[in-house]
Amino acid sequence: MAGPRCIVPVLITAAVALAGPRPASANARTVEPAILVAPANGAEIQAKSNPAHVMLAWKADLSHEQARFFVEVVSIASDKLSEVFASYVDRATVTVTLDDKTAQYAWRIYTVGENDPQYALSNWYRFSIRATQ
């Protein structure tokens, strides 16, 4: 009778897997997406130096959960995206160094719960850098 004892745990595991994830309880703490502040969506920044130093800033609701932020900045070329900055930070601002004097970029923030593997993703915001004349 060793067979039935081995099958039961497998059937229970399969039933749990098929049921999918459990819904979050009313008390569950989850992270909220960051609200991007600066540069504003569509902003044009005049480069005063090469490379350009751009401060990214956002707001985050941390009333429920301690969080870290993963910042992603991509360069937007006519036919492809290229990551130019990606890093974890512990505060709601970061200054990034961008080599191109004239280019278009997009950025977003992942808010990552410190005690929870969940994360929330902000919208993409675009900005461009123009060389000072």
N, C-alpha and C positions, 0 to 999 in steps of 0.2 A: 504494500500500500504506500510505498514511498512516492509513487507517481502523483496521486491527488494532492499530497502536501506540497509538492513543488508547483503544481498548476495554480493553486489558489492565490499565492502572492503575485504571480504573473498576471492573473485575471484582474486582481485589484489594481495593480499598477497600470494596466492597460485602460481600465475604466476611468481612473483618475486622469490619465493622459488625454483620453478622448473628451472628457468633460471640459477641458480647457482651463485657463486661469480663473482663479476665484475673483469675484467682483470685490472692489475695494470697499472696506467698511466705512461707515460714516466718520469714524475716528481716524482713518488713515491719513497720514501726513504725506503730502506730495509736494514737489517743487513746482513753482509756477514759472512760465517763460519770462525771460528778461524783457524789459521794454527798452529798446534802443533809443538813445537820446542824441548823441553827437558822434560823428557828423550826421546831420539829418539825412533822411532818404533823398537822394538826388542832389546833394550838396556838391558845390564845386569849390575846391580848396586851392588857393594860390600858393604854390611852392616857394618858400623863401630861401630854401637851401636844397642842395642835392647831396645826400639823399634827403627826402622829406620825412619829417617826424609828425605823425598824426595821432592825436589823442582820441581814443574811442571811449565812450562813456555810456552807461546804461543804468536803469533802475531795476531792482529785484526785490520781490517780497520775500523776506527771510523770517517772517513771523512764525512759520510752522517748522522750518527745517534749516539747519546749518547747510550751507552749500558752497561749492567751488564753481568756478566758471571756466569753460573751455572756449577760447576765442578763436575764430577761424576767419581769415581774410584771404580772398582770392582775387587774382588779377583777371580781368575780363578782356580777352582778345576777341577778334572777330569770329573765330571758330572754336575757341577752347577756353576752359578755365584752368588757371594755374595757381596752386596754393602758394602764398607768399609769407603767411604767418599762421602759426597754430601753436597755442600754448595754454596751459592751465594758469589761472590767476586766482587770488583769494579776495580781491576787491573789485569794485564795480567800475574801474577805469584801467586802461593800459595804453601806453604809447608805443606805436609800432613804427618801425623804420622801413620806408618804401623807396626803392632805388630809382624807379622811373620818375622823371620829371613830369611827364605827361602820360597819364594812363587812367583807366577806369577800374574800379574795384567794387567788390561786394563783401559784406561782413555779416556775421551772425554770432550768437552766443548760445552755448549749451549750458543750462543751469543744472548742475549735477548734485544730487543730495549726498551729503557727506556720510550719513548713516543708512542710506537707502540707494540701491542701484538704479533707481529711476532717474530720468533726466527730462528736461523740458527744453524745447528748441524754439528760439525766437524766429521771427521773419528775417529774410535777407533785406539789408539796406544797401543801396548803391551810393557811391560817391566817386568823384573824379578829381584828379590833380592836374592843374595847369601850371606851366612854367611862368614865373613872373617876367613880365616884359621889361 
